[in-house]
Amino acid sequence: ALAGQYVDAPMLGVVDGLTLGWLADVLKYAVAAIGTMVLMQAANVAMSGIAGLSYSLATNRQLPKRLARLHPKYATPYVAVIIASAAAIIIEAPFDLEMLLSLFAFGALIAITISNASLLVLRFREPERQRQFKLPFNISVRGIEISLLSIVGTLAAFLCWVSVLVYHREARWLGLGWLTAGLLLYVTYRLSTGKSLTKRVTVTEESLKETRDLAFGRIL
């Protein structure tokens, strides 16, 4: 039954297979309610991640000012969040579960690859930096200790990402298209403002907040 009628909802299939009489019917509604709450929480976490990422991009001048505007009260990049939410709704409209899962894998594996590779790069760029903890299984390269776990993580995540490109057509075209659009936006914005593509440029949070023009009348 799980491979047929309940292939897209295996938990309901498990409940339906229970011989508990009326309790099985109650559990069906319970599973649906719990699943809804879990999905709502997952969506909330995703939106929080988008807000945090957009804020980081904004303060490092990797988003145009119009997209990086912060809400005057909540100090969140609400324009970027609205655009990302609209894009998510459009992508989810066809309700193609395989496409959504492959897109999720595309983005998650890129993030994991970059995170692990960043740890390796920082070991060489900032070898004297104070670190809160140190990963085990380190090897010495040119007098600098690097973690084997980061090397394995980088290679494994990258190879998995390549497999997503090879075996999932939707993720290949939509993911690469989204990635290309982001890179073009970054390059165009940096060049149009005369900023380097490789140097870090940071701004304060206050400079990204909206300012309201005040009108003054004559009192004399």
N, C-alpha and C positions, 0 to 999 in steps of 0.2 A: 504493500500500500504506500510505503514511503517513497518508492520509486515511481509511483504513478500519480494518484490523485493528490497526494500531499508532498510532491517533490519540491514545491516552493514554500511549504509550511510544515516542515518535519515535526515540530513540537506538537502541532494540532493532530498530526497523524499518530504520534505516540499516545496522546491523551485519548484519541478515538479508539485506539486498540486496547485500552484498559477495560476490563469487564467489571466495572464498578456501578453499573446502572445509572441512577440519577446523578451520582457524584461525578461521573465522566462528563455529563453535560455542564455541570457547574465549573469543572476544571477548564473546559473549553473557553468559557467567558473569562475565567481568571487568567489564562494564558494570553488571551487577546488584550486584556487590560494591562497586564504586566509588560507585555511586548510594546504596547503603545507608550507607556511611561518610560521604558528603556530607550526607545527611539527618540522621544522628546528630549531626554537627558543627553543622548548622543548628539542630537542637533544643537543643543545648547552649548555643549563642549566644543563642537566644531565652530560655532559662531564666536566663541571666546578665543579660540585659536586664530581665527581670521582677524579678529580685532587686535590681538597681541602682535601678530605678524605684520599687519598693516601699520601699526604704531611704530614698530621697529624699522620698517622700510621708510616710513615718513621721517622719523628723526635722523635717519642716515641719508636723507635726500636721495632715495631710490624710487620715489613716487612723485609725480607732479603735484604742485601745491594744491591744485583744485581737487585732486583725488585724496590728498593727504590731510585735508582740513579736519580739525578736531572739533568735536561738539563742545560748545561753550560751557556746558554744565558737566557732562560726563567725561570729557577729555578723551574721547574715543574717535577713531577715524570713520565716522559714520557714513561718509560717501563711499569709501572703499567697501565697507561692510554691506551697504545696500546693493552695490554693483555685484559683489560676490554672491549675495543671496539670490539676486535675480538670475545670475548665470546658473546657479545650482538648480533653481526651479525649472529653467529651460532644459537643462541636461536630464533632469529626472522625469520630465513630462512623458517621454515614450515608455517609461516604466520597464526598461530593459535591464533586468537584474545583472546579467552577465556583463553588459557594458559598464554599469556602475561599479561593479566589483573590480573590473580590469582597470578602470580609471583610478579607483582608490589605490590599487596596487601600484599603478604608474607613479602617482604622486608620493605615496608613502615610501617606496623604494628609493626614489630620488632623494628624499629627505634623509633617509637612513644612510645612504651612500655619502652624501655631503657632510653629514654630522661626523661620521667616522673619519672621513678624509680630513676634515677640519682639525680633528685632534692630532693627526699626524703632522699637518702643516704647522700648527701652533708649537709643536715640540721643537721645530727648527727655527721658526721666526721669533719665538719668545721662550727660549730654553730656561731663563732664569725666573720666569714668572712664578709667583707663589700659587700653588695649587692645593685645593682642599683635600684631595685624596689622589692616590696613584694606582692605576690599574696594574694587576699582576702580569706575569709572563712578558717581561720587557727584554728587548735585545738592544745592543749598542750599535749605533750607526754613526760613524764620524764623531764619536765621542758623546753622542746624544742618545738617551734611552727612548725607544719608541715601543709602543705596546703591540704585541702580536695579535691581541684581540681586536684592535682597531684595524690592523691590516686585513685580518680574516673577515671582519665585518664589512669593510669597504669592498673587498673583492666579491664576497658572497652576495651582498645587496646589489652590486652592479650587475653581476651575472643574472640574478633573478630579474632585474629590470630589463635586461636585454631579452630574456625569455618572454616577458610580457609584450615587448615590441614585436617579437617574432610570431607569437601564437594568438595575439589578440588585435585584430584589425582595427576595432573601434578605438582602443586605447592608443594604438600607434598613431592614428591620424588626429584624433581629438587631443590627445595628450601632447604630441609634438607641436600641433597647431597652437595650443594654449601656451606652451613653453616658448615657442618662437615669437608669439605676440608679446609676451612679457619681456623678452630680451630686446625686441625692437622698441618697445615703450621705454625701457631703461636707457638704451643707447641714444635714442632720439632726444629724450629729456636731458640727459647729461650733456650731450653735444650742443643742444640749443641754449643751454644755460652756461656754457663755457667751462664745465666741470670735467675733471678727469674721469675716465671710465674705471680706473683701477684704484685711485686714492679714496680714502674714506673721508666723507664730508658729513659732519653732524650739525644739527641745529637744536635749539632748545624747544621744549614743548610749547612755551608761550608764543613762539613765532608761528606756530601752526594753528593756533586758535583763531576763530573768527572774531573780528572786531567790528563793532557796530558804530557807524558814524553818528555822532550826536549833533543835533541842530541847535544852534544858539540864537536866541533873539536879543534884540537890543532892550536894555532896561532903562535907558535914558532917552 
